[in-house]
Amino acid sequence: MEPSTKRRRFQRSPSPVYKLDGEDDSYDPYIPVAQRRQQKLAKLKSWGANAEQRARKEQDEIDEREDAQREEELLREKARKERTLLLEAQEVHMKKAAEASKKTESEKAEEADAEILEAIKSRRKLASDMELAKGIQYTEPLKTSWRPPRYVRERSEEQNQKIRDKYHILVDGEDIPPPIEHFVDMKIPEPILDFLKANRIVSPTPIQLQGIPTAFSGRDIIGIAFTGSGKTLAFCLPLIMLALEEETKLPFVRGEGPVGIILCPSRELANQTYENVVTWCSALAKGGKYPQLNTLLCIGGISMNEQSHVMSKGLHIVVATPGRLIDMLEKKRFTFNNCKYLCMDEADRMIDLGFEDDVRNIMSFFKRQRQTLLFSATMPRKIQDFAQESLIRPVLVNVGRAGAANLDVLQVVEYVKQEAKMVYLLECLQKTPPPVIIFSENKNEVDDIQEYLLLKGVEAVAIHGSKTQEERQYAIKSFKSGAKDVMVASGVASKGLDFNDIQHVIIFSMPKEIEDYVHQIGRTGRSGKTGIATTFVNMNTPEQTLLDLKYLLMEAGQKVPPFLTTIEDPRAAHGGILKGCSVCGGLGHGISNCPKLEDAKRREMASHRGDDLGGY
Ligand SMILES: Nc1ncnc2c1ncn2[C@@H]1O[C@H](COP(=O)(O)OP(=O)(O)OP(=O)(O)O)[C@@H](O)[C@H]1O
C-alpha cells in the first residue's frame, strides 16, 4: 500500500475545485501510464493547436492594434495638419486683421489729416478781393532792368546747380535766376557795399546769394532759411534797388509812393526792419551820388505825426504791421497806386489760419501787379503750398529744412520742477556772460521773473504785449545798447529780433508750438556765431511738445536727455511712417493733433487778435 500512499501524496491536488459534502478529498483515481501518456500527448497537441491559434489571434490583434494605431496616427497627423493649417489660416487671418486694423488706424489719421488739409486748401487764394472778383490772374513775373553780369549769365544750369549744392540751397520753380556768390556781382551800389563791408558783411549768406538775384529779377519768392541767416537783407535790398530805380527815373513828390511795403507780424520786428532800411538808405545817399529814399514806419502805438516829415515828401518804402497799415490805407494817408513790391517777414505767421484776411485786405489796395516775397525760418509744407498757389511763377529758395533749428545753437534741455525754476534760473544765468534773453509764454510770469531778478540785483528789462509802446521800446533800446544784461520776454513779442551777440537764451516755459521754440532759440547763434539755449521742461510740458522737441534735438544732432529718450511716439506703435506735421512742421505729431491748428481754431472762435499782429 506504500506506493499508493506515495502516489497519492504526489498526485494530491493542492486545492480541489469542486468538493461535495461528504466527499473524501484524498481519493485519487488510478490512470495507467500509457493512458496518461496518451492524454498528455493529446493535451500537448491541443496546446500546440491552441498556441498556434492564440499566436495567430495575437498576431491578428497586434496587426489590428497596429492598424488602429497607424490609422489613429494618420488621423492624428491629419488633424495635426488640419490644425496647423487652421492655425496658420487663423494666424494669417489675425495678422491680416491686425494689419487691417493698423491700416485703419493710420488710414483714419490720414483721413482726418486729409479733411483738415482740404479745409486749409479751400481757403481763398491770397489775392485782393478785386482780383478775385474780376478773375484777374497774372501769369508773368514783373519785368526788371536788372541783369546778372555776363559771366554769370553764361554759366550753364549744371554750374549753377553746383554752386547751390555747395551752399546746400534747394530751389524749386521755373527759370530760376542764377545764384551769385559775391555782392559786387549783384550790382549793388558801391556806398551800400562799403557800408556792408564796414559792418563785416562781406559775402552773401546762402539765402542771400540765391534770394537777392531772384528778387532782383522781379520774381515772386518763398524764402526759407534758419534764424539769423540774413533774410532781412535778402528782402530789403531788392526793395531799396527798386525804389532807387523809380526815383532815378522820375523823382517822387509829396503824395507819391510807396514803391513797396514790408509787412511784419510785430511792432518790434517792424521797428527793427525799419531801422535797417533807414540805415541802408542813408548809406546809399551818403556821398551824394544817389538820392535819399524815404521810409515810413507804420505801426500801432506810435503817433504818425512824428513822421510828418516823411509824409511831406515822396514816400518810397513803408515798413508796417497789418493793423496800422490798413488803418492808414483806409484813411487814404497814402495809396498803393504805384506800389509793386509786397514782402512779408515771418510770412507763415502772417498768412496762417485766421490772419490771412488782413493780408487779403492789404492786397486789395494794390492797383497793379506786384512782386510778392514771403520769408521765414519756419514754413510748413502746407503753408508753402497755399502760398505757392497765390504767387506768380514763384521760386522757392530753401536753405535747410523749414522749421529746423539753427545748428550754431547748442541746445540744452533740463528737467526743472515748477517750484524750483526761479532759483535755478539764477544759477543758469551764470553759464555765460550777458546779454541773455529769458522767454516765458505767460505775461504775468514775464513780470514775475523780471521782479525776481531785479530783487536779486540782476539788471533786467521785460517786454510783452501788455506793455505800452514806450515801455517796449525802452526795453529793447536799453538791452540792445548793453545798458541791461537780461531781457525777459514773452515769445511773440520778440520774434525775429536781432540783438547783438546774445550769449544765452533761457526758455523758462517751453512754448506749445515747436516753431516758436525754433524762433526763440534763434535769438542766439546768429550770423555765424555760436550760442547756448537752455530750456526748462517738467510735468507741465505736454508730452506732444516734448516729442516735437526730442525729434528736433535729434535732427540737429544735439544731446537728447534721458527723460526725453523714454518718451514713446504713439505713431511708431502703429507702424506708421513718421513724417512731420504739414501744418506746423513739428516732427513729433500728425496734423490731426497739431497745437497750432488748435490754437488757430481757438483764436478764430474767440475772434481775438493777438497783440503780436497788433499794430492797431
Ligand atoms: N552776409 C552776411 N554776413 C555776415 N553777417 C550778416 C550777413 N547778412 C546779415 N548778417 C547779419 O546777421 C544777423 C542776422 O540777420 P537777420 O536778422 O536778417 O536774420 P534772419 O534770417 O532774418 O533771422 P530771423 O529768422 O531770426 O529773423 C544780422 O545782425 C545781420 O546784420
The ligand as a Gaussian input file, in Angstrom:
#p B3LYP/6-31G(d) Opt

LIG

0 1
 N       26.139000     138.263000     -45.419000
 C       26.235000     138.434000     -44.113000
 N       27.399000     138.210000     -43.484000
 C       27.501000     138.385000     -42.149000
 N       26.507000     138.794000     -41.366000
 C       25.307000     139.026000     -41.946000
 C       25.127000     138.863000     -43.338000
 N       23.854000     139.185000     -43.623000
 C       23.263000     139.551000     -42.463000
 N       24.127000     139.449000     -41.457000
 C       23.873000     139.729000     -40.029000
 O       23.257000     138.590000     -39.461000
 C       22.353000     138.963000     -38.441000
 C       21.026000     138.222000     -38.613000
 O       20.401000     138.670000     -39.771000
 P       18.815000     138.742000     -39.896000
 O       18.232000     139.457000     -38.732000
 O       18.496000     139.244000     -41.226000
 O       18.463000     137.203000     -39.744000
 P       17.114000     136.462000     -40.115000
 O       17.459000     135.387000     -41.063000
 O       16.092000     137.464000     -40.530000
 O       16.733000     135.821000     -38.713000
 P       15.281000     135.562000     -38.058000
 O       14.672000     134.423000     -38.778000
 O       15.601000     135.247000     -36.664000
 O       14.510000     136.825000     -38.225000
 C       22.206000     140.469000     -38.515000
 O       22.891000     141.055000     -37.445000
 C       22.854000     140.839000     -39.824000
 O       23.492000     142.091000     -39.751000

